[in-house]
Each structure stands twice: as C-alpha cells, then as structure tokens.
Amino acid sequence: MDPLFFVSWPSAPLTDSLVRNALLALPTVNSASIYSTLPQSFSKLVQWSSYDEIDHALTHSGHHDVRSSSYVIRKALIRKHFLSRCIHSYLTKHPDSILRTAVPKTWDIEISFADELDDLWADELWDLSDVLDKLVASPETDNRWWILKPGMADRGMGIRLFNSKEGLQQVLEEFDDDGLSGDGDGAAAGDDTSIAISQLRHFVIQEYLSKPLLLDPREVSSGTLDDTTSSRPFDQLQGHKFHLRAYCVASGDLSVYLYMRLLALFASKPYTPPAPGGAIDLAPHLTNSSLQTHRGEEGVRLLDELVGCHILSRGADAPGSDPTLTLDHLANIQDQVADALAETFTAALQSPIHFQPLGNAFEVFGVDFLVEHIPSSQPQFRVKLLEINAEPAIELTGPRLTWALQDLFNSVACVCVDPFVRDVPVEAWPVGQTRYHLRKCLQTTVRGC
C-alpha cells in the first residue's frame, strides 16, 4: 500500500493549499493519496495538519510508520513565560551564551489581580523595582521603557508599554476593571489589542528596545502601492519600526533549519519613541501584521527587497555608519538569526519536560526578531529574539509573497517528508550550509528519542 497523507487546516485555508501543493510537487505523491479525514488503515501515514487535528497518540504508537507535522510537547518554545524561564535557566548554567545579548532582559510573572503587584515588587520583580525607583530621580536623562505581554496570547493581543511602577499598576487595574483590555491606549483604527481576561494570568515583562533599525517600506512597492514610490525623495521618507519573521523548521530529534527568505513586518505609523504623559499610541510600536489587516500588504516586505533602502534610524548619519542597507548587512543579520535559533533550541533541549522532540515529527515555527541599530558598535545591527510562534498566521502575509510561502512548504516537503515517503535516509549536510533555501542551524541527537 502506498503512503497516505492526512491534510486538515480548518481555520487556515491558505496553509491547507500550500501543504497540498507541496505534497503534489513530490514525484511519488498523487492527489488520490491525500485525505481530508484521518484514514483508518495505512502502511505509512503523514499527518501534515494543524495541531488539534493530528492524532498524537498515533504519532507515539506508530513511530516507524507515521510522520506528523507537530511535536506534541513544545511549550518551552511557544509560550512566552515558558521560553523566558527556559532561557533564564540555560543562562544560569551557560553565562557566556549568545542568548545573554540576543534576548531582551525578561521577567515572567503570574498574577491574577492588580493588588498582587506589591508582593511581586519585593519578590520576582525586585531588580526591576530597583531600576524603576532610580528612574524616578532622573526621568529626563533616562527614558527607559518596558513592554508587558500576556504569556498565553498571540497576534499582539494585550501588549502594553510602561515606564514606572504606577504605569504597570494602571495597566493591570484596567484589566481588572474591564475584563477586556481597551483599544490599545490609542492604537490606530484596526489595531485592536483587546484580550480576554482568561488569558491574563501569566505575563512576561521585557525591556523595551529603544533603538530599532528604521526603514521606510514605501521605498519598495508592495504591488498595492504606486510603483513610483521607490523613487520617493529622501526628505519624504519616514522611518518605520519593523520586526523580522523568520520561518524555522525543526525536524526529528533534532535538526533545525532557517528558511533564508526573512520577512520584514512594519508598524503602521512612523516611529516615535514612547513618551510619558497621557495615553500611548501603540501603532508606531506594534509591528504584528495581525493588528493591521486593514492595511493589506502595505507593511509586509522580504528583507532581501530592502537592500538599498535608506537607513533612517537615529544616528544613521554618524561618521562610519552606512546610509543604506547592504548585502553585507543582510548576510550578517541572517548569521545572527541562525546562531540565535541554534542556541534557543539547545536551551529548550535542557527543559525536557516542556520540549520533547520526536524522531518522527517535524514542525514549522514563526520566530520574531527585532533588529537594533547602534551605529557606534560592531556589528551595528543586532538581532533580538522576541518570541516563537507555532502555526504562524501565514495568511496575513498577503498574496504578493505567496510564492515565497509555497517555496517554504516545498522545502519542508523535500527535507522532512520525501525521505520518509521513499524510505531513504534523510539528506545530510553540514551546519551552516544551505540547501532548498534552508540553512541548517543545529544538528544534534537527543538521548531516549
């Protein structure tokens, strides 16, 4: 009996289409072998479906006959508070790890009501408390901010900025009062960051990165804009904050690959540093495309497309700094992303209760990075890991770049599915080398898997 394929993405029709196309591109697969419901009998089965549709017990019991598109246990990666604890534990044992500088300073807290915050200042948040107390004495010379994120939420929900104890207290009291947070303290129309109170027990607090690399996405046409935007005069350009969406493929127990076509997701408004006094407009700070569906593809670019764009960050005109983004910058950013991914998965392997790679599973993650721009340093661009997302919302990328997403899924099929289907060894190549547009970041073996 030929291998069968179970494909089901009820809430993600684009993903469903990409998976089916990727499978049909394999020489040994035909449409008759692809099922939308789980087949009852098979000799070999590939479950390439959403997490909730996969029969995980089957993954465990049919180790040699089944391949599944998700690990069963990976909270150490995809839950913000678990990831924070995982990295903190790893850094305690490996203080020289690159994660010390590749991840913003982070605290994770568990709180149900705002009046519990006083106890946290004396316990989990004692060092943050000390910093905030010192800021009271020098508010004009030290304008540091922090960002609050619900640990179980995604798509930018519930994110808030604060720069004082009183500010954090006010945010939590708003959650208490409303059950739902408001409209984002002045976020732009369509940038709704409301969230159910049931998701607000676990939080992470991250140091706000105040020196982001700023570019103007209008220097590159999105296909929905006037094609003359690429020749926009320099004095009309406006720096926008963005984050990188890197697609990461984890396979077996354990290889990790970086898909080399990185996305840049831009904020809807030009960047302005947060300032105290009054409500904060989150639109210049939040770059999540889920909050900007009204903009279509306007804020989505490939990082490769931005080579040659003017660098508009503060200090970009300093002696020795580069006026535009170059191919060398791009290569350096990709190197940093690959190194950070390798170290993050290595850290997760040290938390076997919350991350258990399986030899017969693979998974695509969407990993978010912010690029800092510090002209006086070398390198002047530094990537910072923000979070890791399971089943990333690729539908929001837009039709213009669907070809890149299809290429990603085709690559996953070649590396993670085809060897199983044809019963041949997985193609091996050295860490650091790129094939199928996938750069191998990590190759290791987990005992007991």
TORKOL-4160 file (C-alpha; in steps of 0.2 Angstrom, whole numbers, padded with zeros to 4 digits, m for minus):
449
<pt num="1" X="0000" Y="0000" Z="0000"/>
<pt num="2" X="0007" Y="0017" Z="m0005"/>
<pt num="3" X="0009" Y="0031" Z="0009"/>
<pt num="4" X="m0006" Y="0041" Z="0013"/>
<pt num="5" X="m0007" Y="0059" Z="0018"/>
<pt num="6" X="m0019" Y="0067" Z="0031"/>
<pt num="7" X="m0020" Y="0086" Z="0027"/>
<pt num="8" X="m0033" Y="0097" Z="0038"/>
<pt num="9" X="m0032" Y="0115" Z="0042"/>
<pt num="10" X="m0050" Y="0120" Z="0046"/>
<pt num="11" X="m0046" Y="0138" Z="0050"/>
<pt num="12" X="m0031" Y="0141" Z="0038"/>
<pt num="13" X="m0036" Y="0138" Z="0020"/>
<pt num="14" X="m0020" Y="0145" Z="0013"/>
<pt num="15" X="m0009" Y="0134" Z="0023"/>
<pt num="16" X="m0020" Y="0119" Z="0018"/>
<pt num="17" X="m0017" Y="0124" Z="0000"/>
<pt num="18" X="0001" Y="0126" Z="0002"/>
<pt num="19" X="0003" Y="0109" Z="0010"/>
<pt num="20" X="m0007" Y="0100" Z="m0003"/>
<pt num="21" X="0003" Y="0109" Z="m0017"/>
<pt num="22" X="0020" Y="0104" Z="m0008"/>
<pt num="23" X="0015" Y="0086" Z="m0007"/>
<pt num="24" X="0009" Y="0085" Z="m0025"/>
<pt num="25" X="0026" Y="0093" Z="m0030"/>
<pt num="26" X="0034" Y="0077" Z="m0024"/>
<pt num="27" X="0037" Y="0064" Z="m0038"/>
<pt num="28" X="0029" Y="0049" Z="m0028"/>
<pt num="29" X="0013" Y="0058" Z="m0022"/>
<pt num="30" X="m0004" Y="0059" Z="m0031"/>
<pt num="31" X="m0020" Y="0068" Z="m0026"/>
<pt num="32" X="m0029" Y="0051" Z="m0023"/>
<pt num="33" X="m0017" Y="0048" Z="m0008"/>
<pt num="34" X="m0021" Y="0065" Z="0001"/>
<pt num="35" X="m0036" Y="0063" Z="0013"/>
<pt num="36" X="m0045" Y="0077" Z="0022"/>
<pt num="37" X="m0050" Y="0065" Z="0036"/>
<pt num="38" X="m0039" Y="0053" Z="0045"/>
<pt num="39" X="m0038" Y="0036" Z="0036"/>
<pt num="40" X="m0042" Y="0021" Z="0046"/>
<pt num="41" X="m0029" Y="0009" Z="0038"/>
<pt num="42" X="m0012" Y="0013" Z="0030"/>
<pt num="43" X="0006" Y="0006" Z="0028"/>
<pt num="44" X="0013" Y="0023" Z="0030"/>
<pt num="45" X="0005" Y="0039" Z="0035"/>
<pt num="46" X="0010" Y="0058" Z="0035"/>
<pt num="47" X="m0001" Y="0069" Z="0046"/>
<pt num="48" X="0003" Y="0087" Z="0040"/>
<pt num="49" X="m0011" Y="0096" Z="0049"/>
<pt num="50" X="m0015" Y="0108" Z="0062"/>
<pt num="51" X="m0010" Y="0103" Z="0080"/>
<pt num="52" X="m0028" Y="0100" Z="0085"/>
<pt num="53" X="m0032" Y="0089" Z="0070"/>
<pt num="54" X="m0017" Y="0077" Z="0072"/>
<pt num="55" X="m0019" Y="0061" Z="0081"/>
<pt num="56" X="m0004" Y="0062" Z="0093"/>
<pt num="57" X="m0007" Y="0045" Z="0101"/>
<pt num="58" X="m0004" Y="0038" Z="0083"/>
<pt num="59" X="0012" Y="0048" Z="0082"/>
<pt num="60" X="0019" Y="0040" Z="0098"/>
<pt num="61" X="0012" Y="0022" Z="0094"/>
<pt num="62" X="0017" Y="0021" Z="0076"/>
<pt num="63" X="0034" Y="0028" Z="0077"/>
<pt num="64" X="0041" Y="0020" Z="0061"/>
<pt num="65" X="0025" Y="0021" Z="0051"/>
<pt num="66" X="0019" Y="0039" Z="0055"/>
<pt num="67" X="0026" Y="0056" Z="0052"/>
<pt num="68" X="0017" Y="0071" Z="0060"/>
<pt num="69" X="0019" Y="0090" Z="0057"/>
<pt num="70" X="0020" Y="0095" Z="0075"/>
<pt num="71" X="0029" Y="0090" Z="0091"/>
<pt num="72" X="0017" Y="0085" Z="0105"/>
<pt num="73" X="0026" Y="0095" Z="0119"/>
<pt num="74" X="0035" Y="0111" Z="0114"/>
<pt num="75" X="0029" Y="0124" Z="0127"/>
<pt num="76" X="0047" Y="0128" Z="0131"/>
<pt num="77" X="0047" Y="0137" Z="0114"/>
<pt num="78" X="0030" Y="0143" Z="0110"/>
<pt num="79" X="0024" Y="0150" Z="0127"/>
<pt num="80" X="0032" Y="0167" Z="0131"/>
<pt num="81" X="0033" Y="0163" Z="0150"/>
<pt num="82" X="0040" Y="0146" Z="0147"/>
<pt num="83" X="0053" Y="0152" Z="0135"/>
<pt num="84" X="0058" Y="0165" Z="0147"/>
<pt num="85" X="0061" Y="0153" Z="0161"/>
<pt num="86" X="0070" Y="0141" Z="0149"/>
<pt num="87" X="0082" Y="0154" Z="0143"/>
<pt num="88" X="0085" Y="0160" Z="0161"/>
<pt num="89" X="0089" Y="0143" Z="0167"/>
<pt num="90" X="0100" Y="0140" Z="0152"/>
<pt num="91" X="0110" Y="0156" Z="0155"/>
<pt num="92" X="0112" Y="0151" Z="0173"/>
<pt num="93" X="0122" Y="0136" Z="0168"/>
<pt num="94" X="0130" Y="0144" Z="0152"/>
<pt num="95" X="0133" Y="0163" Z="0156"/>
<pt num="96" X="0143" Y="0165" Z="0141"/>
<pt num="97" X="0129" Y="0160" Z="0129"/>
<pt num="98" X="0125" Y="0172" Z="0115"/>
<pt num="99" X="0107" Y="0172" Z="0122"/>
<pt num="100" X="0113" Y="0184" Z="0135"/>
<pt num="101" X="0113" Y="0198" Z="0122"/>
<pt num="102" X="0102" Y="0190" Z="0109"/>
<pt num="103" X="0086" Y="0191" Z="0120"/>
<pt num="104" X="0080" Y="0206" Z="0129"/>
<pt num="105" X="0080" Y="0206" Z="0148"/>
<pt num="106" X="0064" Y="0197" Z="0153"/>
<pt num="107" X="0054" Y="0194" Z="0168"/>
<pt num="108" X="0040" Y="0181" Z="0169"/>
<pt num="109" X="0026" Y="0184" Z="0182"/>
<pt num="110" X="0010" Y="0175" Z="0187"/>
<pt num="111" X="m0003" Y="0187" Z="0193"/>
<pt num="112" X="m0022" Y="0187" Z="0194"/>
<pt num="113" X="m0027" Y="0204" Z="0201"/>
<pt num="114" X="m0018" Y="0221" Z="0201"/>
<pt num="115" X="m0017" Y="0221" Z="0220"/>
<pt num="116" X="m0005" Y="0207" Z="0220"/>
<pt num="117" X="0008" Y="0218" Z="0211"/>
<pt num="118" X="0015" Y="0224" Z="0228"/>
<pt num="119" X="0021" Y="0207" Z="0233"/>
<pt num="120" X="0029" Y="0205" Z="0216"/>
<pt num="121" X="0040" Y="0220" Z="0218"/>
<pt num="122" X="0048" Y="0213" Z="0233"/>
<pt num="123" X="0050" Y="0196" Z="0225"/>
<pt num="124" X="0051" Y="0191" Z="0207"/>
<pt num="125" X="0052" Y="0209" Z="0201"/>
<pt num="126" X="0064" Y="0216" Z="0214"/>
<pt num="127" X="0078" Y="0221" Z="0202"/>
<pt num="128" X="0065" Y="0229" Z="0190"/>
<pt num="129" X="0058" Y="0238" Z="0206"/>
<pt num="130" X="0076" Y="0245" Z="0210"/>
<pt num="131" X="0078" Y="0251" Z="0192"/>
<pt num="132" X="0061" Y="0260" Z="0192"/>
<pt num="133" X="0064" Y="0268" Z="0208"/>
<pt num="134" X="0081" Y="0275" Z="0202"/>
<pt num="135" X="0072" Y="0282" Z="0186"/>
<pt num="136" X="0060" Y="0292" Z="0197"/>
<pt num="137" X="0076" Y="0303" Z="0201"/>
<pt num="138" X="0081" Y="0305" Z="0183"/>
<pt num="139" X="0066" Y="0305" Z="0172"/>
<pt num="140" X="0074" Y="0317" Z="0159"/>
<pt num="141" X="0090" Y="0308" Z="0157"/>
<pt num="142" X="0084" Y="0290" Z="0157"/>
<pt num="143" X="0069" Y="0287" Z="0147"/>
<pt num="144" X="0069" Y="0268" Z="0148"/>
<pt num="145" X="0053" Y="0258" Z="0145"/>
<pt num="146" X="0046" Y="0241" Z="0147"/>
<pt num="147" X="0034" Y="0231" Z="0137"/>
<pt num="148" X="0020" Y="0219" Z="0145"/>
<pt num="149" X="0015" Y="0204" Z="0136"/>
<pt num="150" X="0002" Y="0191" Z="0141"/>
<pt num="151" X="0011" Y="0174" Z="0141"/>
<pt num="152" X="m0003" Y="0164" Z="0133"/>
<pt num="153" X="m0009" Y="0177" Z="0120"/>
<pt num="154" X="m0003" Y="0179" Z="0102"/>
<pt num="155" X="m0005" Y="0191" Z="0087"/>
<pt num="156" X="m0001" Y="0206" Z="0098"/>
<pt num="157" X="m0015" Y="0205" Z="0110"/>
<pt num="158" X="m0014" Y="0213" Z="0127"/>
<pt num="159" X="0003" Y="0221" Z="0124"/>
<pt num="160" X="0006" Y="0237" Z="0134"/>
<pt num="161" X="0020" Y="0249" Z="0137"/>
<pt num="162" X="0025" Y="0257" Z="0154"/>
<pt num="163" X="0040" Y="0266" Z="0162"/>
<pt num="164" X="0035" Y="0267" Z="0180"/>
<pt num="165" X="0028" Y="0256" Z="0194"/>
<pt num="166" X="0012" Y="0267" Z="0193"/>
<pt num="167" X="0011" Y="0264" Z="0175"/>
<pt num="168" X="0011" Y="0245" Z="0177"/>
<pt num="169" X="m0001" Y="0246" Z="0191"/>
<pt num="170" X="m0013" Y="0256" Z="0180"/>
<pt num="171" X="m0012" Y="0244" Z="0166"/>
<pt num="172" X="m0016" Y="0229" Z="0177"/>
<pt num="173" X="m0031" Y="0239" Z="0185"/>
<pt num="174" X="m0038" Y="0242" Z="0168"/>
<pt num="175" X="m0038" Y="0223" Z="0165"/>
<pt num="176" X="m0046" Y="0221" Z="0182"/>
<pt num="177" X="m0060" Y="0233" Z="0178"/>
<pt num="178" X="m0065" Y="0229" Z="0161"/>
<pt num="179" X="m0062" Y="0210" Z="0159"/>
<pt num="180" X="m0056" Y="0215" Z="0142"/>
<pt num="181" X="m0042" Y="0227" Z="0139"/>
<pt num="182" X="m0047" Y="0243" Z="0129"/>
<pt num="183" X="m0042" Y="0248" Z="0111"/>
<pt num="184" X="m0024" Y="0249" Z="0114"/>
<pt num="185" X="m0022" Y="0265" Z="0123"/>
<pt num="186" X="m0024" Y="0275" Z="0107"/>
<pt num="187" X="m0019" Y="0262" Z="0094"/>
<pt num="188" X="m0024" Y="0266" Z="0077"/>
<pt num="189" X="m0040" Y="0261" Z="0070"/>
<pt num="190" X="m0040" Y="0242" Z="0066"/>
<pt num="191" X="m0025" Y="0239" Z="0078"/>
<pt num="192" X="m0036" Y="0232" Z="0091"/>
<pt num="193" X="m0026" Y="0224" Z="0105"/>
<pt num="194" X="m0041" Y="0219" Z="0116"/>
<pt num="195" X="m0039" Y="0202" Z="0125"/>
<pt num="196" X="m0050" Y="0191" Z="0136"/>
<pt num="197" X="m0045" Y="0191" Z="0154"/>
<pt num="198" X="m0044" Y="0172" Z="0155"/>
<pt num="199" X="m0028" Y="0174" Z="0145"/>
<pt num="200" X="m0020" Y="0186" Z="0158"/>
<pt num="201" X="m0014" Y="0176" Z="0172"/>
<pt num="202" X="0004" Y="0174" Z="0165"/>
<pt num="203" X="0014" Y="0188" Z="0159"/>
<pt num="204" X="0031" Y="0192" Z="0153"/>
<pt num="205" X="0039" Y="0209" Z="0155"/>
<pt num="206" X="0053" Y="0213" Z="0143"/>
<pt num="207" X="0065" Y="0228" Z="0142"/>
<pt num="208" X="0059" Y="0239" Z="0128"/>
<pt num="209" X="0072" Y="0240" Z="0114"/>
<pt num="210" X="0073" Y="0259" Z="0111"/>
<pt num="211" X="0085" Y="0259" Z="0096"/>
<pt num="212" X="0076" Y="0249" Z="0082"/>
<pt num="213" X="0083" Y="0249" Z="0064"/>
<pt num="214" X="0071" Y="0261" Z="0055"/>
<pt num="215" X="0067" Y="0259" Z="0036"/>
<pt num="216" X="0053" Y="0266" Z="0025"/>
<pt num="217" X="0043" Y="0251" Z="0017"/>
<pt num="218" X="0037" Y="0263" Z="0004"/>
<pt num="219" X="0054" Y="0263" Z="m0004"/>
<pt num="220" X="0049" Y="0246" Z="m0011"/>
<pt num="221" X="0032" Y="0244" Z="m0019"/>
<pt num="222" X="0021" Y="0231" Z="m0012"/>
<pt num="223" X="0011" Y="0229" Z="m0028"/>
<pt num="224" X="m0004" Y="0238" Z="m0020"/>
<pt num="225" X="0006" Y="0255" Z="m0020"/>
<pt num="226" X="0010" Y="0267" Z="m0034"/>
<pt num="227" X="0026" Y="0260" Z="m0042"/>
<pt num="228" X="0034" Y="0277" Z="m0041"/>
<pt num="229" X="0036" Y="0276" Z="m0023"/>
<pt num="230" X="0053" Y="0268" Z="m0025"/>
<pt num="231" X="0059" Y="0285" Z="m0031"/>
<pt num="232" X="0052" Y="0295" Z="m0017"/>
<pt num="233" X="0063" Y="0309" Z="m0012"/>
<pt num="234" X="0074" Y="0306" Z="0003"/>
<pt num="235" X="0066" Y="0321" Z="0013"/>
<pt num="236" X="0049" Y="0312" Z="0011"/>
<pt num="237" X="0055" Y="0296" Z="0019"/>
<pt num="238" X="0049" Y="0291" Z="0036"/>
<pt num="239" X="0057" Y="0278" Z="0047"/>
<pt num="240" X="0046" Y="0264" Z="0052"/>
<pt num="241" X="0049" Y="0251" Z="0065"/>
<pt num="242" X="0048" Y="0233" Z="0060"/>
<pt num="243" X="0052" Y="0215" Z="0066"/>
<pt num="244" X="0058" Y="0200" Z="0056"/>
<pt num="245" X="0048" Y="0185" Z="0054"/>
<pt num="246" X="0059" Y="0170" Z="0052"/>
<pt num="247" X="0052" Y="0153" Z="0047"/>
<pt num="248" X="0061" Y="0139" Z="0056"/>
<pt num="249" X="0059" Y="0121" Z="0053"/>
<pt num="250" X="0063" Y="0108" Z="0066"/>
<pt num="251" X="0064" Y="0090" Z="0061"/>
<pt num="252" X="0066" Y="0074" Z="0071"/>
<pt num="253" X="0077" Y="0074" Z="0086"/>
<pt num="254" X="0084" Y="0086" Z="0081"/>
<pt num="255" X="0089" Y="0096" Z="0066"/>
<pt num="256" X="0084" Y="0114" Z="0065"/>
<pt num="257" X="0084" Y="0124" Z="0049"/>
<pt num="258" X="0081" Y="0143" Z="0045"/>
<pt num="259" X="0072" Y="0147" Z="0029"/>
<pt num="260" X="0083" Y="0160" Z="0021"/>
<pt num="261" X="0069" Y="0172" Z="0015"/>
<pt num="262" X="0065" Y="0183" Z="0030"/>
<pt num="263" X="0050" Y="0194" Z="0031"/>
<pt num="264" X="0050" Y="0212" Z="0037"/>
<pt num="265" X="0033" Y="0217" Z="0045"/>
<pt num="266" X="0032" Y="0235" Z="0048"/>
<pt num="267" X="0022" Y="0246" Z="0060"/>
<pt num="268" X="0008" Y="0256" Z="0053"/>
<pt num="269" X="0014" Y="0273" Z="0058"/>
<pt num="270" X="0031" Y="0281" Z="0058"/>
<pt num="271" X="0042" Y="0278" Z="0073"/>
<pt num="272" X="0042" Y="0290" Z="0088"/>
<pt num="273" X="0050" Y="0285" Z="0105"/>
<pt num="274" X="0037" Y="0282" Z="0118"/>
<pt num="275" X="0035" Y="0297" Z="0130"/>
<pt num="276" X="0027" Y="0299" Z="0147"/>
<pt num="277" X="0011" Y="0309" Z="0149"/>
<pt num="278" X="m0006" Y="0303" Z="0143"/>
<pt num="279" X="m0011" Y="0288" Z="0133"/>
<pt num="280" X="0002" Y="0280" Z="0122"/>
<pt num="281" X="m0002" Y="0277" Z="0104"/>
<pt num="282" X="0004" Y="0259" Z="0101"/>
<pt num="283" X="0003" Y="0260" Z="0082"/>
<pt num="284" X="0021" Y="0266" Z="0079"/>
<pt num="285" X="0027" Y="0252" Z="0091"/>
<pt num="286" X="0017" Y="0236" Z="0087"/>
<pt num="287" X="0023" Y="0228" Z="0071"/>
<pt num="288" X="0012" Y="0212" Z="0071"/>
<pt num="289" X="0003" Y="0210" Z="0055"/>
<pt num="290" X="m0012" Y="0203" Z="0064"/>
<pt num="291" X="m0016" Y="0220" Z="0070"/>
<pt num="292" X="m0015" Y="0228" Z="0053"/>
<pt num="293" X="m0027" Y="0218" Z="0042"/>
<pt num="294" X="m0034" Y="0234" Z="0036"/>
<pt num="295" X="m0018" Y="0239" Z="0028"/>
<pt num="296" X="m0017" Y="0223" Z="0017"/>
<pt num="297" X="0001" Y="0220" Z="0011"/>
<pt num="298" X="0007" Y="0238" Z="0014"/>
<pt num="299" X="0018" Y="0234" Z="0028"/>
<pt num="300" X="0025" Y="0217" Z="0023"/>
<pt num="301" X="0041" Y="0215" Z="0013"/>
<pt num="302" X="0055" Y="0202" Z="0011"/>
<pt num="303" X="0071" Y="0208" Z="0020"/>
<pt num="304" X="0080" Y="0205" Z="0003"/>
<pt num="305" X="0069" Y="0218" Z="m0005"/>
<pt num="306" X="0075" Y="0231" Z="0007"/>
<pt num="307" X="0093" Y="0230" Z="0002"/>
<pt num="308" X="0097" Y="0248" Z="m0004"/>
<pt num="309" X="0084" Y="0256" Z="0006"/>
<pt num="310" X="0089" Y="0271" Z="0017"/>
<pt num="311" X="0093" Y="0268" Z="0035"/>
<pt num="312" X="0083" Y="0281" Z="0045"/>
<pt num="313" X="0087" Y="0276" Z="0062"/>
<pt num="314" X="0094" Y="0289" Z="0074"/>
<pt num="315" X="0112" Y="0291" Z="0072"/>
<pt num="316" X="0112" Y="0284" Z="0054"/>
<pt num="317" X="0122" Y="0299" Z="0049"/>
<pt num="318" X="0136" Y="0297" Z="0061"/>
<pt num="319" X="0154" Y="0295" Z="0055"/>
<pt num="320" X="0157" Y="0277" Z="0049"/>
<pt num="321" X="0139" Y="0272" Z="0048"/>
<pt num="322" X="0131" Y="0266" Z="0032"/>
<pt num="323" X="0117" Y="0277" Z="0023"/>
<pt num="324" X="0108" Y="0261" Z="0016"/>
<pt num="325" X="0105" Y="0243" Z="0020"/>
<pt num="326" X="0118" Y="0232" Z="0011"/>
<pt num="327" X="0120" Y="0214" Z="0006"/>
<pt num="328" X="0134" Y="0213" Z="0019"/>
<pt num="329" X="0121" Y="0219" Z="0032"/>
<pt num="330" X="0108" Y="0206" Z="0026"/>
<pt num="331" X="0121" Y="0192" Z="0027"/>
<pt num="332" X="0126" Y="0197" Z="0045"/>
<pt num="333" X="0108" Y="0198" Z="0051"/>
<pt num="334" X="0105" Y="0181" Z="0044"/>
<pt num="335" X="0120" Y="0174" Z="0053"/>
<pt num="336" X="0114" Y="0181" Z="0069"/>
<pt num="337" X="0097" Y="0174" Z="0067"/>
<pt num="338" X="0104" Y="0157" Z="0063"/>
<pt num="339" X="0115" Y="0157" Z="0078"/>
<pt num="340" X="0101" Y="0163" Z="0090"/>
<pt num="341" X="0089" Y="0149" Z="0084"/>
<pt num="342" X="0103" Y="0136" Z="0086"/>
<pt num="343" X="0106" Y="0142" Z="0104"/>
<pt num="344" X="0087" Y="0144" Z="0108"/>
<pt num="345" X="0083" Y="0126" Z="0103"/>
<pt num="346" X="0099" Y="0120" Z="0113"/>
<pt num="347" X="0092" Y="0129" Z="0128"/>
<pt num="348" X="0075" Y="0121" Z="0125"/>
<pt num="349" X="0083" Y="0104" Z="0125"/>
<pt num="350" X="0088" Y="0107" Z="0143"/>
<pt num="351" X="0070" Y="0108" Z="0148"/>
<pt num="352" X="0064" Y="0090" Z="0143"/>
<pt num="353" X="0048" Y="0092" Z="0152"/>
<pt num="354" X="0042" Y="0106" Z="0141"/>
<pt num="355" X="0051" Y="0102" Z="0125"/>
<pt num="356" X="0051" Y="0084" Z="0118"/>
<pt num="357" X="0057" Y="0082" Z="0100"/>
<pt num="358" X="0052" Y="0066" Z="0092"/>
<pt num="359" X="0061" Y="0057" Z="0078"/>
<pt num="360" X="0045" Y="0055" Z="0068"/>
<pt num="361" X="0039" Y="0073" Z="0069"/>
<pt num="362" X="0043" Y="0090" Z="0061"/>
<pt num="363" X="0036" Y="0107" Z="0064"/>
<pt num="364" X="0037" Y="0125" Z="0056"/>
<pt num="365" X="0038" Y="0139" Z="0068"/>
<pt num="366" X="0037" Y="0158" Z="0065"/>
<pt num="367" X="0051" Y="0166" Z="0075"/>
<pt num="368" X="0051" Y="0185" Z="0078"/>
<pt num="369" X="0066" Y="0196" Z="0080"/>
<pt num="370" X="0069" Y="0214" Z="0082"/>
<pt num="371" X="0084" Y="0222" Z="0074"/>
<pt num="372" X="0093" Y="0235" Z="0084"/>
<pt num="373" X="0103" Y="0249" Z="0076"/>
<pt num="374" X="0118" Y="0255" Z="0086"/>
<pt num="375" X="0130" Y="0264" Z="0074"/>
<pt num="376" X="0144" Y="0265" Z="0086"/>
<pt num="377" X="0145" Y="0246" Z="0088"/>
<pt num="378" X="0152" Y="0232" Z="0078"/>
<pt num="379" X="0141" Y="0225" Z="0071"/>
<pt num="380" X="0130" Y="0240" Z="0070"/>
<pt num="381" X="0114" Y="0229" Z="0068"/>
<pt num="382" X="0110" Y="0217" Z="0082"/>
<pt num="383" X="0095" Y="0204" Z="0082"/>
<pt num="384" X="0085" Y="0201" Z="0097"/>
<pt num="385" X="0073" Y="0186" Z="0099"/>
<pt num="386" X="0056" Y="0191" Z="0104"/>
<pt num="387" X="0045" Y="0176" Z="0103"/>
<pt num="388" X="0042" Y="0159" Z="0094"/>
<pt num="389" X="0025" Y="0155" Z="0087"/>
<pt num="390" X="0018" Y="0138" Z="0082"/>
<pt num="391" X="0006" Y="0138" Z="0067"/>
<pt num="392" X="0011" Y="0156" Z="0062"/>
<pt num="393" X="m0003" Y="0166" Z="0053"/>
<pt num="394" X="0005" Y="0165" Z="0036"/>
<pt num="395" X="m0012" Y="0170" Z="0029"/>
<pt num="396" X="m0008" Y="0188" Z="0034"/>
<pt num="397" X="0007" Y="0189" Z="0023"/>
<pt num="398" X="m0003" Y="0193" Z="0008"/>
<pt num="399" X="m0005" Y="0186" Z="m0010"/>
<pt num="400" X="0011" Y="0195" Z="m0017"/>
<pt num="401" X="0023" Y="0184" Z="m0007"/>
<pt num="402" X="0013" Y="0168" Z="m0008"/>
<pt num="403" X="0026" Y="0161" Z="m0019"/>
<pt num="404" X="0039" Y="0163" Z="m0005"/>
<pt num="405" X="0027" Y="0153" Z="0007"/>
<pt num="406" X="0025" Y="0140" Z="m0006"/>
<pt num="407" X="0043" Y="0138" Z="m0008"/>
<pt num="408" X="0045" Y="0136" Z="0011"/>
<pt num="409" X="0032" Y="0122" Z="0011"/>
<pt num="410" X="0040" Y="0114" Z="m0004"/>
<pt num="411" X="0057" Y="0114" Z="0005"/>
<pt num="412" X="0049" Y="0106" Z="0021"/>
<pt num="413" X="0041" Y="0093" Z="0010"/>
<pt num="414" X="0058" Y="0089" Z="0002"/>
<pt num="415" X="0068" Y="0088" Z="0018"/>
<pt num="416" X="0055" Y="0081" Z="0031"/>
<pt num="417" X="0043" Y="0071" Z="0021"/>
<pt num="418" X="0050" Y="0065" Z="0005"/>
<pt num="419" X="0064" Y="0054" Z="0013"/>
<pt num="420" X="0050" Y="0045" Z="0024"/>
<pt num="421" X="0039" Y="0043" Z="0008"/>
<pt num="422" X="0053" Y="0035" Z="m0002"/>
<pt num="423" X="0061" Y="0026" Z="0013"/>
<pt num="424" X="0078" Y="0033" Z="0010"/>
<pt num="425" X="0090" Y="0041" Z="0023"/>
<pt num="426" X="0087" Y="0060" Z="0026"/>
<pt num="427" X="0099" Y="0070" Z="0016"/>
<pt num="428" X="0113" Y="0076" Z="0027"/>
<pt num="429" X="0123" Y="0092" Z="0026"/>
<pt num="430" X="0134" Y="0102" Z="0037"/>
<pt num="431" X="0128" Y="0115" Z="0050"/>
<pt num="432" X="0129" Y="0132" Z="0041"/>
<pt num="433" X="0126" Y="0125" Z="0024"/>
<pt num="434" X="0110" Y="0130" Z="0014"/>
<pt num="435" X="0100" Y="0118" Z="0003"/>
<pt num="436" X="0082" Y="0120" Z="m0003"/>
<pt num="437" X="0084" Y="0138" Z="0004"/>
<pt num="438" X="0085" Y="0130" Z="0021"/>
<pt num="439" X="0101" Y="0134" Z="0031"/>
<pt num="440" X="0105" Y="0121" Z="0044"/>
<pt num="441" X="0107" Y="0129" Z="0061"/>
<pt num="442" X="0108" Y="0114" Z="0073"/>
<pt num="443" X="0111" Y="0096" Z="0072"/>
<pt num="444" X="0111" Y="0085" Z="0087"/>
<pt num="445" X="0104" Y="0069" Z="0094"/>
<pt num="446" X="0093" Y="0068" Z="0110"/>
<pt num="447" X="0095" Y="0053" Z="0120"/>
<pt num="448" X="0080" Y="0042" Z="0123"/>
<pt num="449" X="0071" Y="0048" Z="0107"/>
